[in-house]
Amino acid sequence: MKKLENKTAIVTGAASGMGKAIARLFGLNGAKVVAVDLNPDDAMEVAEMIRKEGGHAIGLKCDVSNEAQVKKMIHAAILEFETIDILVNNAGIMDNFTPLDKVTNELWAKVMGVNINGPFYTSREAISQMLKQGKGVMIHISSVGGTHGARAGLTYTTSKHALVGMSRNIGFMYAKKGIRSNVIAPGGVNTNIMKNADPDEEGAALCSSGAGSMPRMGESDEIAKVALFLASEDSSFVNGEVLTADGGWTAY
């Protein structure tokens, strides 16, 4: 039997990078996948890829920073597959390595809207269904920027630290109700998160000053395998944890 047979999994930010790799691997392991992204065409393309590989999937457009859109997305997922067994909060954006004195209200609102409001909205909607089922798994994609202070700008760092705290609280509060919540904290991974970025020169220089200690960049498929472990019963006694996947970078 496949690891996620008959499970329904929602993956946000599923159109590319780690989200796409997670959605695909979950589909290959028997999950019914709801591929969610701001770009509907790309989300549906990922869903089609999963179906061609023998899985079950739908693609949905959703701006996770918009509460109304999140509610519609969760409702659509339940209508299609009836359950929500796994929620992967992967959607996230960077902050151009911007230090505190240069952070505008607009940048703060945009990054926090996607990186922390989004997981809050999706988790709050999903947990209602998980409580009815008496079980569920949440996986939140943070970053080593959520455990250390010098990997990104002020806003991204704050948002990813907040995500760790949110996940741990959920894991503790709902442990006796059959719901687990864990964080993956990737190091440098080859994705398109910095596409069209305009990094702050000083901030980027400071945050990259320790990059030489990074053994190597990771690949999205490697993070997907960590997510599969946390989504499956292989990790049944893992809850409220932060699993760092950085090739040993933060060991230095």
C-alpha positions as CSV (number, residue, x, y, z in Angstrom):
1,M,0.0,0.0,0.0
2,K,1.2,3.5,-0.9
3,K,2.2,5.8,2.0
4,L,-0.6,8.3,1.4
5,E,-3.3,6.0,0.0
6,N,-6.8,7.5,0.2
7,K,-5.5,10.7,1.8
8,T,-6.4,14.1,0.6
9,A,-3.5,16.6,0.6
10,I,-3.7,20.4,0.0
11,V,-0.4,21.9,-1.2
12,T,-0.1,25.7,-1.5
13,G,2.4,27.3,-3.8
14,A,2.2,24.1,-5.8
15,A,3.0,25.5,-9.2
16,S,6.8,25.4,-8.9
17,G,9.8,24.5,-6.8
18,M,9.3,22.7,-3.5
19,G,5.5,22.9,-3.8
20,K,5.4,21.2,-7.2
21,A,7.8,18.5,-6.0
22,I,5.7,17.8,-2.9
23,A,2.5,17.7,-4.8
24,R,3.9,15.3,-7.4
25,L,5.5,13.0,-4.8
26,F,2.3,12.9,-2.7
27,G,0.4,12.0,-5.9
28,L,2.8,9.2,-6.6
29,N,2.2,7.9,-3.1
30,G,-1.5,7.6,-3.5
31,A,-2.7,11.0,-2.2
32,K,-5.6,12.9,-3.8
33,V,-3.9,16.2,-4.4
34,V,-5.3,19.8,-4.4
35,A,-2.6,21.8,-6.1
36,V,-3.1,25.4,-5.0
37,D,-1.3,28.5,-6.5
38,L,-1.8,32.1,-7.3
39,N,-1.3,31.2,-11.0
40,P,-4.3,29.0,-12.0
41,D,-2.8,27.8,-15.2
42,D,0.3,26.5,-13.6
43,A,-1.7,24.9,-10.7
44,M,-3.9,23.0,-13.2
45,E,-0.8,22.0,-15.2
46,V,0.6,20.4,-12.0
47,A,-2.7,18.6,-11.4
48,E,-2.7,17.3,-15.0
49,M,0.8,16.0,-14.5
50,I,-0.3,14.1,-11.4
51,R,-3.3,12.6,-13.2
52,K,-1.1,11.5,-16.1
53,E,1.1,9.7,-13.6
54,G,-1.9,7.7,-12.4
55,G,-2.9,10.0,-9.5
56,H,-5.9,12.1,-8.6
57,A,-5.6,15.8,-8.5
58,I,-7.3,19.2,-9.1
59,G,-5.7,22.6,-9.5
60,L,-7.1,25.6,-7.8
61,K,-6.3,29.3,-7.9
62,C,-5.9,31.0,-4.5
63,D,-4.2,34.0,-3.0
64,V,-3.5,32.6,0.4
65,S,-3.2,36.1,1.9
66,N,-6.9,36.6,1.0
67,E,-9.2,35.0,3.6
68,A,-12.2,34.9,1.4
69,Q,-10.3,33.0,-1.3
70,V,-8.9,30.6,1.2
71,K,-12.4,29.8,2.4
72,K,-13.5,29.1,-1.1
73,M,-10.5,26.9,-1.8
74,I,-10.9,24.8,1.3
75,H,-14.7,24.4,0.5
76,A,-13.8,23.3,-3.1
77,A,-11.3,20.8,-1.8
78,I,-13.8,19.2,0.5
79,L,-16.5,19.2,-2.2
80,E,-14.1,17.4,-4.5
81,F,-12.5,14.9,-2.2
82,E,-14.6,15.0,1.0
83,T,-11.7,15.0,3.5
84,I,-8.6,17.1,4.3
85,D,-6.0,14.8,5.7
86,I,-2.8,16.8,5.0
87,L,-2.2,20.5,4.6
88,V,1.1,21.7,3.3
89,N,1.6,25.4,3.8
90,N,4.4,26.0,1.2
91,A,3.4,29.3,-0.4
92,G,5.9,32.0,0.5
93,I,7.7,35.1,-0.7
94,M,11.1,36.7,0.0
95,D,11.7,40.3,1.2
96,N,14.7,41.4,-0.9
97,F,17.0,41.1,2.2
98,T,15.7,44.4,3.4
99,P,16.9,45.6,6.8
100,L,14.7,47.2,9.4
101,D,15.3,50.9,8.6
102,K,14.3,50.3,5.0
103,V,11.2,48.2,5.6
104,T,8.1,49.9,4.3
105,N,4.6,49.3,5.6
106,E,3.8,47.9,2.1
107,L,6.6,45.4,2.2
108,W,5.8,44.3,5.7
109,A,2.1,43.8,4.8
110,K,2.9,41.9,1.6
111,V,5.4,39.5,3.1
112,M,3.5,38.9,6.3
113,G,0.3,38.5,4.3
114,V,1.6,35.6,2.3
115,N,4.1,34.0,4.8
116,I,2.1,34.1,8.0
117,N,-1.5,35.3,7.4
118,G,-1.8,32.7,4.6
119,P,-0.8,29.7,6.8
120,F,-3.0,31.0,9.5
121,Y,-6.1,31.3,7.2
122,T,-5.5,27.9,5.6
123,S,-4.8,26.1,8.9
124,R,-7.8,27.6,10.6
125,E,-10.1,26.5,7.8
126,A,-8.5,23.1,7.5
127,I,-8.5,22.3,11.2
128,S,-12.3,22.5,11.4
129,Q,-12.5,19.6,8.9
130,M,-9.7,17.7,10.6
131,L,-11.4,17.9,14.0
132,K,-14.6,16.4,12.4
133,Q,-12.4,13.6,11.1
134,G,-10.5,13.1,14.3
135,K,-7.2,13.3,12.5
136,G,-5.0,15.4,10.3
137,V,-1.5,16.5,9.5
138,M,-0.1,20.0,8.9
139,I,3.3,20.7,7.4
140,H,4.6,24.3,7.3
141,I,7.5,25.2,5.1
142,S,9.6,27.7,7.1
143,S,13.3,28.1,6.5
144,V,16.6,28.2,8.3
145,G,15.6,31.9,8.2
146,G,12.9,30.9,10.7
147,T,15.5,29.4,13.1
148,H,18.4,31.9,12.6
149,G,18.5,35.6,12.2
150,A,20.9,36.2,9.4
151,R,19.6,34.4,6.3
152,A,17.1,37.1,5.0
153,G,15.7,40.5,5.7
154,L,13.7,41.6,8.7
155,T,10.3,40.8,7.4
156,Y,10.9,37.4,6.0
157,T,12.9,36.4,9.1
158,T,10.1,37.5,11.4
159,S,7.4,35.7,9.3
160,K,9.3,32.4,9.3
161,H,10.0,32.6,13.0
162,A,6.3,33.2,13.6
163,L,5.4,30.2,11.4
164,V,7.5,28.0,13.7
165,G,5.7,29.3,16.7
166,M,2.3,28.8,15.1
167,S,3.1,25.2,14.2
168,R,4.4,24.3,17.6
169,N,1.3,25.7,19.3
170,I,-1.0,23.9,16.9
171,G,0.9,20.6,17.5
172,F,0.6,20.9,21.2
173,M,-3.0,22.2,21.4
174,Y,-4.4,19.4,19.1
175,A,-2.1,16.5,19.8
176,K,-4.8,14.7,21.8
177,K,-7.3,15.2,19.0
178,G,-5.3,13.3,16.4
179,I,-3.8,16.3,14.7
180,R,0.0,16.7,14.2
181,S,1.8,19.9,13.1
182,N,5.4,20.1,12.1
183,V,7.8,22.5,10.3
184,I,10.4,21.9,7.6
185,A,13.2,24.4,7.7
186,P,15.1,24.1,4.4
187,G,18.5,25.7,3.8
188,G,19.4,27.0,0.3
189,V,17.3,25.2,-2.3
190,N,17.3,25.6,-6.0
191,T,13.9,27.2,-6.6
192,N,12.6,30.4,-8.4
193,I,11.7,32.2,-5.1
194,M,14.2,35.0,-6.0
195,K,12.9,35.4,-9.6
196,N,12.4,39.1,-10.4
197,A,13.9,40.0,-7.0
198,D,15.6,43.4,-6.4
199,P,17.8,42.7,-3.4
200,D,18.9,45.4,-1.0
201,E,22.6,45.7,-1.7
202,E,23.7,46.0,2.0
203,G,21.3,43.5,3.3
204,A,22.1,40.9,0.7
205,A,25.8,41.3,1.3
206,L,25.4,40.8,5.0
207,C,23.1,37.8,4.6
208,S,25.3,36.1,2.1
209,S,28.5,36.6,4.1
210,G,28.1,33.1,5.6
211,A,27.1,31.3,2.4
212,G,30.6,29.9,2.0
213,S,29.9,27.5,4.9
214,M,27.0,26.0,3.0
215,P,28.0,22.5,1.9
216,R,25.7,22.6,-1.2
217,M,22.4,23.8,-2.4
218,G,19.5,21.4,-2.0
219,E,16.9,20.3,-4.6
220,S,13.1,20.5,-4.3
221,D,12.8,16.7,-4.6
222,E,14.9,16.3,-1.4
223,I,12.5,18.6,0.5
224,A,9.6,16.7,-0.9
225,K,10.9,13.5,0.6
226,V,11.1,15.1,4.0
227,A,7.5,16.3,3.6
228,L,6.4,12.7,2.7
229,F,7.9,11.4,5.9
230,L,6.1,14.0,8.0
231,A,2.8,13.4,6.1
232,S,2.9,9.7,6.5
233,E,2.4,7.4,9.5
234,D,6.2,6.9,9.5
235,S,6.3,10.1,11.6
236,S,3.3,9.2,13.8
237,F,5.2,10.2,17.0
238,V,6.7,13.4,15.5
239,N,4.7,16.5,16.5
240,G,5.5,20.2,17.2
241,E,8.9,19.8,15.7
242,V,11.2,21.7,13.3
243,L,13.0,19.4,10.9
244,T,15.9,21.2,9.4
245,A,17.0,20.1,5.9
246,D,20.0,22.1,5.0
247,G,22.8,19.6,4.2
248,G,24.6,20.6,7.4
249,W,24.8,24.3,6.8
250,T,23.5,25.4,10.3
251,A,25.8,22.8,11.9
252,Y,28.6,25.3,11.4
